[in-house]
């Protein structure tokens, strides 16, 4: 078989290796096979029609120059012209080889020829077509690309056209492509895939083909099954159509622009303002300015939101302003031309004379004044138009109707028309606000202009309206009566109130019940507002009997309030009918409960006490007892205080104490402390200070909060101390420690000061022990203090006592001896030495005995308490017994008994007087 492997025929592998072939003319020696290629050459000689050998050869020579590989590709494709793998690899390498060169290089021509040769057998392969078409588009060969695209569409099946059309659309979108060609391409593409109509529309817009773009957009919007591939809504497409129609009105024909835009206004309510301005802009571009003005007026009169109104009104003002500016510019240009002609003044006078002579002078060419008036009138109407927008949002907004009326303050006729429209439009059941105020303001406007008959007609019609609330109808009646009062028609005002408060007949009630919807006119006779106004009129203009009749009618209807009861009673008191007034109070306290009855009880009790004082004391006590029985705990305190004041002023002090005692048990815990303080103060004033002891004891045991118990104990202890009862005072402090907080420095400081002034070392130690016990009991962890800590506390206390002695002026030697003795402790000295220690060295100078019973000297020695410190006496005589320290009780406590005690104490001895003084005081007197 003859070989077609290359331009050189090789006889055999051995001869080819031994003798080099003679090169052919025009072929580079580098293209010939080398010794390394012999195995592959022999393989393809044996099997030239197998792809495997050729492909192994190409892979082995992957690093060879492109020219040599091209020769191998050409030899392989000559043997296997139908191999897609070879063609695709060859074309890809040729593309990569040609890409660095400019598009006018001969390499691209060779590339295109190679593609054409490949398509002779590969015309059914879409990848080959895509590579070829992409290369042609990159080379900007438009005609050849278009023809190749057409061939590809004809050669490939329809199922593979989706690979070719993106390239065809790329061709149509190139700037160098003629518009007609692009249009034909897009129309053909829409036949293949109609869903991409938006791409065609965008191209038409970019190509300024407004007519066809509008037609396509209209057809898309009319197609209910259309779905945008770009994610656009029908609203956005509609806005695009409106923009095309309005901005290019002269270039679009055949579409009903007005109908299309109005349909969009009805359908898309969120862009109404933009659509109205677009419609007006369409007529402006068409030169129909009056029609555009009508559209603007319709727009501002129909939008329902402030935002849309702002858009339309701003466009409207710009339109009027531009019209005025255009006219002024035209007038200036015309004036300049007349001046250039030299007869400007004469022509101006001719025009002015013509204007005044002709009847229709406003229809001349110079309508600048008219346009200026239109512009100013538009700006002046803005508040009114904005009010109309708000009322279109909610026509039942009462406050907005009132604001609209205020816009026409200088035009009563417009105000009347607005009020008429308001009362016709506002539905009382749907009104936002108080609809009756429209009727009242309407009537007051007529009253302001002295049209009372018209105002009465308005009020009469207003009373027939079925309002949502009874109070609205009652306000109408009251306003009507007040208008009559302002014009001194007193009898008519009272007659109106009688008419308003008259109860409907049984027949009328039955008819209203049968209809099922009971109007407010059936319930207005129970309106407290009406009756209150009526009773005020009767008090001012009527008689006592008529006023009382009105009050009684209010009570019968069960619509009275505590203030009505108080007013009724005040009226009777003014006319000296006190018992009748008290009967009214009695009815009031039976009708109402707490907290509403509180004011009635307080007023009733106050008035009763002021009236009868001590003459009807038992009755007053019964009233107070009933009042405190009905009152809740939080309201009992003022009643008890008022009751106790009655007993103090007109009754017995003992009864007053009983009232206070009952009060402290009845009031809530939060007020018991204050009540006990009042109780104690009044008891001390009425019965003396000793009487308060049992009150203090009762308060402490009554269950007060710990803080209040502590406060009460401190006051009780101070009272006992002032009375000279030191032991009782100390016992109270001990009891109060159960309620004291270890961190409460106030309590412990007072107890500490008390012990320093009235106690001794034992009592002081006991106080410290109690304080530690309280602190331990209040803490979560208890510690057993070691002995050295207790000694340290003792040492600290002794240091405090020494400092006190030093401040009192005691000599240093005595203080040093005292400090050494106390520091050594009672157990360090032998018993004989302890017994022989003088008493003057055993007592701390700033302490005195707080005992109430004298102890014998022998008892003191048996007790072995040598820690009491006594001050050295200047006299050599020692005291045989321990004397009891006493303190004088204020004379005011016991009255005459206190005076006698003071007289008896004046004759006492000087030694006894010294014993009553504390240690510090005696030291000071001795130094003086």
C-alpha positions in Angstrom: 0.0 0.0 0.0 1.5 3.4 -0.8 2.2 5.6 2.2 0.7 9.1 2.7 2.6 9.9 5.9 4.6 12.9 4.6 6.3 14.5 1.6 9.3 12.2 2.0 9.1 8.5 1.2 11.1 6.2 3.4 12.1 2.8 2.0 12.7 1.2 5.4 13.6 2.0 8.9 17.2 0.7 8.6 17.9 2.7 5.4 16.4 5.8 6.9 18.7 5.5 9.9 21.8 4.8 7.8 21.4 7.4 5.0 19.8 10.8 5.5 17.3 11.7 2.9 18.0 14.5 0.5 15.8 17.6 1.5 13.1 18.6 -0.8 13.0 22.1 -2.2 11.1 24.7 0.1 10.8 22.5 3.2 12.9 23.3 6.2 15.1 20.4 7.5 13.6 20.9 11.0 10.3 19.6 9.7 11.7 16.2 8.8 11.6 13.3 11.2 14.7 12.8 13.4 16.2 9.6 14.8 14.0 10.1 17.9 10.9 10.1 15.7 11.7 6.7 14.0 9.7 4.5 16.4 6.6 6.7 15.9 7.1 6.9 12.2 7.4 3.1 11.9 4.2 2.7 14.0 2.2 5.1 11.8 3.6 3.4 8.7 2.4 0.0 10.0 -1.1 1.4 11.1 -1.7 4.8 9.5 -5.4 4.8 10.1 -5.3 4.3 13.8 -5.7 7.4 16.0 -3.7 5.9 18.8 -0.4 6.0 17.0 -0.8 9.5 15.8 -1.9 10.8 19.2 1.1 9.1 20.9 3.3 10.8 18.4 1.7 14.2 19.1 2.0 13.7 22.9 5.7 12.8 22.6 6.4 15.9 20.5 4.4 18.3 22.8 7.5 20.5 23.2 8.3 20.6 19.5 7.8 23.9 17.5 4.3 24.6 16.3 5.4 24.2 12.6 6.5 20.6 13.2 3.4 19.8 15.2 1.3 21.3 12.4 3.0 19.0 9.9 2.2 16.0 12.1 -1.4 17.3 12.5 -1.8 17.7 8.7 -0.4 14.2 8.0 -2.8 12.7 10.7 -5.8 14.6 9.4 -5.0 13.5 5.8 -5.2 9.9 7.0 -8.1 10.5 9.4 -10.2 13.4 8.2 -13.2 12.5 10.3 -11.4 12.5 13.7 -13.1 15.1 16.0 -10.3 14.8 18.5 -7.6 15.6 16.1 -9.5 18.5 14.5 -10.4 20.0 17.9 -6.8 19.8 19.3 -5.4 21.1 16.0 -7.8 24.1 15.9 -7.2 24.9 19.6 -3.4 25.0 19.0 -3.8 27.1 15.9 -6.0 29.6 17.9 -3.4 29.8 20.6 -0.7 30.3 18.0 -2.6 33.1 16.2 -3.8 34.9 19.4 -0.6 36.9 20.0 -0.7 38.3 16.4 -2.7 41.3 15.2 -6.0 40.4 13.4 -4.6 41.4 10.0 -1.8 38.9 10.3 -1.7 36.1 7.7 -1.9 33.6 10.5 -5.6 34.4 11.0 -6.3 33.8 7.3 -4.6 30.4 7.6 -6.7 29.8 10.7 -9.9 30.6 9.0 -9.1 28.3 6.1 -8.3 25.5 8.6 -11.7 26.1 10.2 -13.4 25.9 6.8 -11.6 22.6 6.0 -12.6 21.2 9.4 -16.2 22.2 8.9 -16.3 20.2 5.7 -16.5 17.1 7.9 -17.2 18.6 11.4 -20.3 20.7 10.4 -22.4 18.8 13.0 -20.1 19.6 15.9 -21.2 22.7 17.8 -17.9 23.1 19.6 -16.1 23.6 16.3 -18.7 26.1 15.2 -18.4 28.0 18.5 -14.6 28.2 18.2 -14.9 29.4 14.6 -17.6 32.0 15.3 -15.8 33.3 18.4 -12.7 33.7 16.3 -14.5 35.6 13.6 -16.2 37.9 16.1 -12.8 38.6 17.6 -11.5 39.5 14.2 -14.5 41.8 13.6 -15.3 40.1 10.3 -19.0 41.0 10.5 -20.2 39.8 7.1 -18.3 36.6 7.3 -19.4 36.1 10.9 -23.1 36.6 9.9 -22.9 34.2 7.1 -21.0 31.6 9.2 -23.7 32.0 11.9 -26.4 31.4 9.4 -24.6 28.3 8.2 -24.2 27.1 11.8 -27.9 27.6 12.4 -28.7 25.6 9.2 -26.2 22.9 9.9 -27.0 22.3 13.6 -30.3 20.9 14.9 -32.7 23.2 16.7 -31.8 21.7 20.1 -28.3 23.0 19.8 -29.2 26.5 18.6 -29.0 27.9 22.1 -25.2 27.6 21.8 -25.2 29.7 18.6 -27.7 32.5 19.4 -25.6 34.2 22.2 -22.9 34.7 19.6 -25.4 35.9 17.1 -26.7 38.5 19.7 -23.2 39.5 20.4 -22.8 40.2 16.7 -26.0 42.2 16.7 -24.9 44.3 19.7 -21.6 45.3 18.2 -21.4 49.1 17.4 -20.2 48.4 13.8 -23.2 46.2 13.1 -25.9 48.0 11.1 -29.1 48.7 13.0 -31.3 47.0 10.4 -29.1 43.9 10.6 -29.4 43.9 14.4 -33.1 44.3 14.3 -33.5 41.4 11.9 -31.3 39.3 14.2 -33.3 40.1 17.3 -36.6 39.5 15.6 -35.4 36.0 14.4 -34.1 35.3 18.0 -37.5 36.2 19.5 -39.0 33.6 17.2 -36.6 31.1 18.8 -37.1 32.3 22.4 -39.8 34.9 23.0 -38.9 35.2 26.7 -36.0 37.4 25.9 -38.1 40.3 24.7 -36.5 42.6 27.3 -33.2 42.3 25.6 -34.8 43.4 22.3 -36.5 46.2 24.1 -33.3 47.4 25.6 -31.6 47.3 22.2 -34.4 49.3 20.7 -34.1 51.9 23.4 -30.3 52.1 22.9 -30.9 52.4 19.1 -33.5 55.2 19.6 -36.2 53.1 18.0 -38.9 54.5 20.3 -41.9 53.4 18.3 -41.1 49.8 18.1 -39.8 49.8 21.8 -43.2 51.2 22.9 -45.0 48.6 20.8 -43.0 45.8 22.2 -43.4 47.0 25.8 -47.2 47.3 25.3 -47.4 43.8 23.9 -45.3 42.5 26.9 -47.6 44.2 29.4 -50.7 42.9 27.6 -49.4 39.3 27.8 -50.5 37.9 31.1 -48.2 34.9 30.8 -45.0 37.0 30.4 -42.3 36.5 33.1 -39.3 38.8 33.1 -36.0 36.9 32.9 -34.3 39.9 34.4 -36.5 40.0 37.5 -38.4 43.1 36.6 -41.9 43.6 37.9 -44.8 44.6 35.7 -44.8 47.9 37.6 -41.2 48.6 36.5 -42.1 47.7 32.9 -45.1 50.0 33.1 -42.9 52.9 34.3 -40.5 52.3 31.4 -43.4 52.4 28.9 -44.7 55.6 30.5 -41.2 57.2 30.3 -40.9 56.3 26.6 -44.3 57.6 25.8 -43.9 60.9 27.7 -40.3 61.8 26.8 -40.6 60.8 23.1 -44.2 61.8 22.5 -43.5 63.1 19.0 -41.8 59.9 17.9 -44.4 57.4 19.2 -47.8 57.1 17.4 -50.5 54.5 17.3 -50.8 54.2 21.1 -53.4 55.8 23.3 -51.0 57.4 25.7 -53.7 59.0 27.8 -55.6 55.8 28.3 -52.4 53.8 29.1 -51.2 56.3 31.7 -54.6 56.6 33.4 -54.8 52.8 33.5 -51.4 52.8 35.2 -52.7 55.4 37.7 -55.6 53.2 38.6 -53.6 50.1 38.8 -50.3 51.1 40.5 -51.2 53.3 43.4 -47.7 53.7 44.8 -46.4 55.7 41.9 -49.4 57.8 41.2 -47.5 61.1 41.5 -44.9 60.1 39.0 -47.6 58.9 36.5 -49.5 62.1 36.8 -46.4 64.1 36.1 -45.6 61.8 33.2 -49.0 62.4 31.6 -48.7 66.1 32.0 -45.2 66.0 30.5 -46.5 64.1 27.5 -49.0 66.9 26.7 -46.2 69.5 27.3 -44.0 67.9 24.8 -46.9 67.8 22.4 -47.3 71.5 22.9 -50.8 71.1 24.5 -50.1 73.4 27.5 -53.7 73.9 28.6 -54.3 70.2 28.5 -51.2 69.7 30.7 -52.5 72.3 33.1 -55.8 70.4 33.3 -53.8 67.2 34.0 -51.9 68.8 36.8 -55.1 70.1 38.4 -56.7 66.7 38.2 -53.5 65.2 39.7 -53.4 67.5 42.8 -57.1 67.0 43.2 -57.0 63.2 43.2 -53.8 62.1 45.0 -54.3 60.7 48.5 -50.9 60.9 50.1 -48.8 63.9 51.0 -45.8 62.4 49.3 -47.6 62.0 45.9 -49.1 65.5 46.3 -45.6 67.0 46.9 -44.4 65.3 43.6 -47.3 66.6 41.5 -47.4 70.0 43.1 -43.7 70.6 42.6 -44.0 69.6 38.9 -47.0 71.8 38.6 -45.1 74.9 40.0 -42.1 74.2 37.8 -44.4 74.0 34.8 -46.1 77.4 35.6 -42.7 78.9 36.4 -41.2 77.7 33.1 -44.3 79.0 31.2 -43.9 82.4 32.8 -40.1 82.5 32.2 -40.6 81.5 28.6 -43.1 84.3 28.1 -40.8 86.9 29.7 -37.9 85.8 27.5 -40.0 86.0 24.4 -41.2 89.5 25.4 -37.6 90.7 26.0 -36.5 89.3 22.6 -39.5 91.0 20.9 -38.7 94.3 22.7 -35.1 94.1 21.6 -36.2 93.6 18.0 -38.5 96.6 18.2 -35.7 98.8 19.5 -33.5 97.7 16.7 -36.1 98.7 14.2 -36.2 102.2 15.8 -39.8 102.4 16.5 -40.1 100.6 19.8 -41.9 103.3 21.7 -44.4 103.9 18.9 -45.2 100.3 18.5 -45.6 99.9 22.3 -48.0 102.8 22.4 -50.0 101.3 19.5 -50.2 97.9 21.3 -51.3 99.6 24.6 -54.0 101.6 22.9 -55.1 98.6 21.0 -55.3 96.7 24.3 -57.6 99.3 25.9 -59.7 99.8 22.9 -60.5 96.2 22.2 -63.0 94.3 24.4 -61.0 91.1 24.6 -57.7 92.5 25.7 -56.7 89.5 27.8 -56.7 87.3 24.6 -53.8 89.2 23.1 -50.4 87.7 22.6 -49.0 89.3 25.8 -50.5 87.2 28.6 -47.7 87.7 31.0 -50.0 89.1 33.7 -52.3 86.2 33.4 -49.5 83.7 33.8 -48.1 85.5 36.8 -51.6 85.5 38.4 -51.9 81.8 37.7 -48.5 81.1 39.3 -49.3 83.2 42.5 -52.8 81.7 42.7 -51.3 78.2 42.6 -48.9 79.0 45.4 -51.7 80.5 47.5 -53.8 77.4 47.1 -51.2 75.0 48.4 -52.5 74.8 52.0 -56.0 74.2 50.7 -54.9 71.5 48.3 -52.8 69.8 51.0 -55.9 69.9 53.4 -57.9 68.2 50.6 -55.3 65.5 50.3 -55.5 64.7 54.1 -59.3 64.7 54.0 -59.2 62.3 51.1 -57.1 60.0 53.2 -59.8 60.1 56.0 -62.9 62.2 55.4 -64.0 61.6 59.0 -61.1 63.4 60.5 -62.7 66.1 62.6 -59.5 68.0 63.5 -58.6 68.3 59.8 -62.0 69.8 59.0 -61.4 72.4 61.7 -58.0 73.3 60.3 -59.5 73.6 56.8 -62.1 76.1 58.1 -59.3 78.2 59.6 -57.8 78.5 56.1 -60.8 80.6 55.0 -60.9 83.0 58.0 -61.3 86.0 55.6 -64.0 84.3 53.5 -67.1 83.5 55.6 -68.9 82.1 52.5 -66.1 79.5 52.1 -66.3 78.7 55.8 -70.0 78.1 55.6 -69.5 75.9 52.6 -66.8 74.0 54.4 -68.9 73.4 57.5 -71.8 72.2 55.4 -69.6 69.8 53.6 -68.0 68.6 56.8 -71.3 67.9 58.6 -72.5 66.0 55.6 -69.3 64.0 55.1 -68.4 63.1 58.7 -70.0 59.9 60.0 -70.3 60.2 63.8 -69.8 56.4 64.1 -66.5 56.6 62.1 -65.3 60.0 63.2 -61.8 60.5 64.4 -62.3 63.1 67.1 -65.4 64.7 68.4 -67.9 65.3 65.6 -70.2 67.4 67.7 -67.5 70.2 67.7 -68.2 70.7 64.0 -71.8 71.6 64.7 -70.9 73.8 67.7 -68.3 75.7 65.7 -70.7 76.0 62.8 -73.3 77.6 65.1 -70.8 79.8 66.8 -69.8 81.2 63.4 -73.4 82.3 62.9 -73.5 83.7 66.4 -70.4 85.7 65.7 -72.1 87.3 62.8 -75.3 88.0 64.9 -77.4 85.3 63.1 -79.0 83.7 66.2 -81.9 82.2 64.3 -79.5 80.4 62.0 -77.4 79.3 65.0 -80.5 77.9 66.7 -81.4 76.0 63.5 -77.9 74.5 63.5 -78.2 73.4 67.1 -81.6 72.0 66.5 -80.3 69.9 63.6 -77.3 68.9 65.7 -79.5 67.5 68.5 -81.1 65.1 65.9 -77.9 63.5 64.9 -77.2 60.0 66.2 -73.8 60.4 67.8 -71.5 57.6 69.0 -71.4 58.8 72.6 -74.1 60.3 74.9 -71.6 63.0 76.0 -71.5 64.4 72.5 -75.2 65.1 72.4 -75.1 66.4 75.9 -72.4 68.9 74.8 -74.6 70.1 72.0 -77.4 70.9 74.5 -75.0 72.6 76.9 -73.5 74.7 74.2 -77.0 75.7 73.0 -78.0 76.8 76.5 -74.7 78.7 76.9 -75.4 80.6 73.7 -78.8 81.6 75.1 -77.2 82.7 78.3 -74.7 84.8 76.5 -77.6 86.7 75.0 -79.5 86.9 78.3 -82.2 84.4 77.3 -82.3 82.8 80.7 -85.8 81.4 80.6 -85.0 79.8 77.2 -81.8 78.3 78.5 -83.6 76.7 81.5 -86.3 75.4 79.1 -83.7 73.9 76.9 -82.3 72.0 79.9 -85.7 70.8 80.9 -86.3 69.6 77.3 -82.9 67.9 77.2 -83.3 66.1 80.5 -86.9 65.0 79.9 -87.2 61.2 79.9 -88.6 59.7 76.7 -92.1 58.3 76.8 -92.7 54.6 77.0 -94.0 54.5 73.5 -90.8 56.1 72.2 -88.7 53.6 74.1 -90.7 50.7 72.8 -90.3 51.9 69.2 -86.5 52.3 69.7 -86.2 48.9 71.2 -88.2 47.4 68.3 -85.7 48.9 65.8 -82.8 47.3 67.6 -80.5 50.3 67.4 -81.1 52.6 70.4 -80.0 56.1 69.6 -78.2 58.4 72.1 -81.4 60.5 72.3 -82.9 57.7 74.4 -80.1 57.9 76.9 -79.2 61.6 77.1 -81.6 62.2 80.0 -79.2 60.3 82.2 -76.2 62.4 81.2 -74.5 63.7 84.3 -73.0 66.6 82.3 -76.5 67.8 81.4 -77.8 67.5 85.0 -74.8 69.3 86.4 -75.3 72.2 84.0 -79.0 72.2 84.7 -78.5 72.3 88.5 -76.0 75.2 88.1 -78.6 77.1 86.1 -81.2 76.5 88.8 -78.8 77.5 91.6 -78.0 80.8 89.7 -81.5 81.6 88.2 -84.1 79.4 90.0 -85.4 79.0 93.5 -84.3 76.8 96.3 -87.3 74.4 95.7 -86.6 74.0 92.0 -82.9 73.5 92.7 -83.6 70.9 95.3 -86.0 69.2 92.9 -83.2 68.9 90.4 -80.9 67.5 93.0 -83.5 65.0 94.1 -84.1 63.9 90.5 -80.3 63.3 90.1 -80.3 61.1 93.2 -83.4 59.2 91.9 -81.7 58.5 88.6 -78.7 57.1 90.5 -76.2 59.3 88.5 -75.0 61.4 91.4 -71.3 61.8 92.2 -69.7 62.6 95.6 -69.3 66.2 94.3 -73.0 66.4 93.6 -73.7 65.3 97.2 -71.3 67.9 98.6 -72.8 70.6 96.4 -76.3 69.7 97.5 -75.3 69.8 101.2 -73.5 73.1 100.8 -76.6 74.6 99.2 -78.8 73.5 102.1 -76.2 74.8 104.6 -76.1 78.2 102.9 -79.9 78.4 103.4 -79.6 77.3 107.1 -81.1 73.8 106.5 -78.5 72.0 108.5 -80.4 68.9 109.4 -81.4 68.5 105.8 -77.8 68.9 104.8 -76.8 66.2 107.2 -79.5 63.9 105.8 -78.0 64.5 102.4 -74.6 63.5 103.8 -76.2 60.3 105.2 -77.6 59.4 101.8 -74.2 60.0 100.3 -72.3 57.7 102.6 -74.9 55.0 102.0 -74.7 55.3 98.2 -70.9 55.4 97.8 -68.1 53.2 99.0 -64.5 53.9 99.5 -62.5 55.6 98.2 -65.2 57.8 96.7 -67.0 58.3 100.0 -63.9 59.6 101.8 -64.5 63.3 101.0 -68.2 62.9 102.1 -67.2 61.4 105.4 -64.6 64.0 106.1 -66.9 66.9 105.2 -69.8 65.4 107.1 -67.8 64.9 110.3 -66.2 68.3 110.1 -69.5 70.1 109.6 -71.2 68.1 112.3 -68.6 68.8 114.9 -68.5 72.5 114.0 -72.2 72.7 114.2 -73.0 70.9 117.4 -69.7 70.7 119.2 -70.4 69.1 122.6 -74.2 69.3 122.4 -74.6 66.1 120.4 -71.4 64.3 121.5 -72.9 60.8 121.5 -74.2 61.2 118.0 -70.9 62.4 116.8 -69.2 59.4 118.4 -71.6 57.1 116.6 -70.8 58.8 113.3 -67.0 58.5 113.9 -67.4 54.9 114.9 -69.4 54.1 111.7 -66.9 56.0 109.6 -63.9 54.1 110.9 -65.8 50.8 110.5 -66.4 51.5 106.9 -63.0 52.9 106.1 -60.2 50.6 104.9 -57.0 50.5 107.0 -55.2 53.0 104.8 -57.9 55.6 105.3 -58.5 55.2 109.0 -55.7 57.4 110.4 -57.2 60.9 109.6 -60.6 59.7 110.9 -59.1 58.5 114.2 -57.2 61.7 114.6 -60.3 63.8 114.0 -62.2 61.6 116.5 -59.5 62.0 119.1 -59.5 65.8 118.5 -63.2 65.8 119.2 -62.7 63.9 122.5 -59.9 66.2 123.5 -61.8 69.4 122.7 -65.3 68.4 123.9 -65.1 65.0 125.5 -63.0 63.2 128.0 -59.2 62.8 127.9 -59.6 59.1 128.8 -61.9 58.6 125.8 -59.3 60.3 123.7 -56.7 57.8 124.9 -59.0 55.0 124.1 -59.4 56.4 120.6 -55.6 56.6 120.2 -55.3 53.1 121.5 -57.8 51.8 119.1 -56.2 53.7 116.3 -52.7 52.2 116.8 -54.3 48.7 116.4 -56.4 49.6 113.4 -54.0 51.5 111.2 -51.6 49.5 108.8 -48.1 48.7 109.9 -46.6 51.4 107.8 -48.4 54.1 109.8 -48.3 52.5 113.3 -45.0 54.2 114.2 -46.3 57.7 113.4 -49.5 56.9 115.2 -47.7 55.7 118.3 -45.6 58.9 118.3 -48.8 61.0 118.3 -50.3 58.7 121.0 -47.2 59.2 123.2 -47.1 62.9 122.7 -50.7 63.4 123.6 -50.5 61.1 126.6 -47.5 62.9 127.9 -49.3 66.2 127.5 -52.5 65.1 129.1 -51.4 62.6 131.8 -47.7 63.2 132.3 -44.6 61.4 131.2 -45.0 58.3 133.4 -48.3 57.5 131.6 -46.3 56.9 128.4 -44.4 53.9 129.8 -47.2 51.5 129.1 -47.6 53.0 125.6 -44.0 52.4 124.9 -44.3 48.8 126.2 -47.4 48.3 124.1 -45.6 49.7 121.0 -42.6 47.5 121.5 -44.7 44.4 121.8 -47.2 45.4 119.0 -45.3 43.8 116.1 -43.7 46.8 114.6 -40.8 46.3 112.1 -37.4 45.8 113.8 -36.2 49.3 112.8 -39.3 50.9 114.3 -39.0 48.8 117.5 -35.4 49.8 117.8 -36.3 53.5 117.5 -39.1 53.1 120.0 -36.8 51.4 122.5 -34.2 54.1 122.2 -36.9 56.7 122.9 -38.1 54.7 125.8 -34.6 54.3 127.2 -34.0 58.0 126.9 -37.3 58.6 128.8 -36.3 56.3 131.6 -32.8 57.9 131.8 -34.4 61.4 132.0 -36.6 60.0 134.9 -33.5 58.7 136.7 -34.4 55.0 136.1 -31.0 53.8 135.1 -31.6 50.1 135.5 -34.9 50.3 133.6 -33.1 52.2 130.8 -30.3 49.7 130.7 -32.8 46.8 130.6 -34.4 48.5 127.6 -31.1 48.8 125.8 -30.5 45.1 126.4 -33.9 44.3 125.0 -33.4 46.6 122.0 -30.1 44.9 121.2 -32.2 41.9 119.9 -33.4 44.2 117.1 -30.2 46.1 116.5 -27.9 45.6 113.6 -24.2 45.4 114.6 -23.4 48.0 112.0 -26.0 50.4 113.4 -23.5 52.8 115.0 -26.2 55.1 116.2 -27.7 52.6 118.7 -24.4 51.3 120.0 -22.9 54.7 120.3 -25.9 55.9 122.4 -25.6 52.8 124.6 -21.9 53.3 124.9 -22.3 56.9 126.0 -25.0 55.8 128.4 -22.7 53.3 130.1 -19.8 55.8 130.2 -22.0 58.2 132.0 -24.1 56.0 134.2 -22.5 52.5 134.3 -19.4 50.8 135.6 -16.9 48.3 134.3 -19.3 45.4 134.7 -22.1 47.0 132.8 -19.6 48.2 130.1 -18.3 44.6 129.7 -21.8 43.3 129.5 -22.6 45.8 126.8 -19.6 44.7 124.8 -20.5 41.0 125.3 -24.0 41.6 124.1 -22.6 43.5 121.1 -20.4 40.5 120.2 -23.2 38.1 120.7 -25.5 40.1 118.4 -22.7 40.3 115.8 -22.1 36.5 116.0 -25.8 35.7 115.8 -26.2 37.9 112.7 -23.2 36.4 110.9 -23.3 33.1 109.1 -20.1 31.7 110.8 -19.5 31.7 114.5 -16.0 31.8 116.0 -14.8 30.9 119.5 -12.6 33.8 120.4 -9.3 32.8 122.1 -8.4 34.2 125.4 -5.7 36.5 124.1 -8.2 38.3 121.9 -10.5 38.9 124.8 -7.6 40.3 126.8 -6.7 42.5 123.8 -10.3 43.8 123.8 -10.1 44.4 127.6 -6.8 46.2 127.1 -8.3 48.4 124.4 -11.2 49.3 126.7 -8.7 50.2 129.5 -6.8 52.4 127.1 -10.0 54.2 126.3 -10.7 54.7 130.0 -7.1 56.0 130.6 -7.5 58.5 127.8 -10.7 59.7 129.4 -9.0 60.2 132.7 -6.2 62.0 131.1 -8.6 64.4 129.5 -10.3 64.9 132.9 -6.9 66.0 134.4 -6.1 63.0 136.7 -2.3 63.0 137.6 0.0 60.7 135.7 1.1 58.7 138.8 -2.4 57.7 139.7 -3.2 56.8 136.1 -0.1 54.7 135.8 -0.8 52.8 139.0 -4.4 52.2 137.9 -3.2 51.0 134.5 -0.6 48.6 136.0 -3.2 47.1 138.3 -5.9 46.6 135.7 -3.4 45.3 133.2 -2.2 42.6 135.7 -5.8 41.4 136.2 -7.5 40.3 139.4 -5.9 36.8 139.3 -2.3 37.8 139.3 -2.2 39.2 142.8 -2.5 37.1 146.0 -5.9 37.2 147.8 -4.4 39.1 150.7 -3.1 41.8 148.4 -6.4 41.8 146.6 -8.3 42.3 149.8 -6.0 45.0 151.1 -6.2 47.0 147.9 -7.7 50.4 148.8 -11.1 51.1 147.3 -9.9 54.3 145.8 -7.6 52.4 143.5 -10.2 49.8 142.4 -12.8 52.1 140.9 -12.5 53.7 137.5 -12.8 57.4 137.8 -15.2 57.9 134.9 -17.7 55.3 136.2 -20.2 55.4 139.0 -22.3 52.7 140.4 -25.5 52.0 138.6 -27.1 49.7 141.2 -30.3 50.4 143.0 -29.8 48.4 146.1 -27.0 49.0 148.6 -24.6 46.1 149.2 -22.6 45.4 152.4 -18.9 45.7 152.3 -18.6 42.0 153.2 -20.7 41.0 150.2 -18.5 43.0 148.0 -15.4 41.2 149.4 -17.0 37.8 148.9 -17.8 38.7 145.3 -14.2 39.5 144.8 -14.9 42.3 142.3 -12.0 44.6 142.6 -12.4 46.1 139.2 -14.7 49.0 140.3 -12.7 52.2 140.3 -13.4 54.9 142.9 -12.1 58.4 142.9 -9.8 59.3 145.8 -11.5 61.6 148.2 -9.8 64.6 149.7 -11.1 63.7 153.2 -9.4 60.9 155.1 -12.8 59.5 156.1 -13.7 56.4 154.0 -17.2 55.7 153.1 -18.6 52.9 155.1 -21.1 51.8 152.4 -21.5 52.0 148.7 -24.0 54.7 148.0 -26.6 54.5 145.3 -26.1 57.0 142.5 -29.3 59.0 141.9 -30.3 61.6 139.4 -33.0 64.2 139.9 -36.3 63.7 138.0 -37.7 66.8 136.2 -40.3 68.6 138.3 -42.6 68.8 135.4 -43.1 65.1 135.5 -44.9 65.0 138.8 -46.2 68.5 139.2 -46.6 69.4 142.9 -44.8 66.3 144.0 -41.8 67.3 142.0 -41.7 70.7 143.8 -41.8 69.0 147.3 -39.0 66.7 146.3 -36.9 69.6 145.1 -37.4 71.4 148.4 -36.4 68.3 150.4 -33.3 67.9 148.3 -32.1 71.4 149.0 -31.3 70.4 152.7 -29.3 67.3 151.8 -25.6 67.0 152.7 -22.7 67.9 150.4 -21.4 64.3 150.4 -24.7 63.1 149.1 -24.7 65.7 146.5 -21.3 64.6 145.4 -22.4 61.0 145.1 -25.1 62.1 142.7 -22.6 63.5 140.4 -20.6 61.4 137.9 -16.9 60.8 138.2 -15.9 63.3 135.6 -18.0 66.0 137.1 -16.5 65.5 140.6 -13.0 65.6 139.2 -13.7 68.9 137.5 -15.2 70.4 140.7 -12.2 69.3 142.8 -9.7 70.9 140.4 -11.7 74.1 140.5 
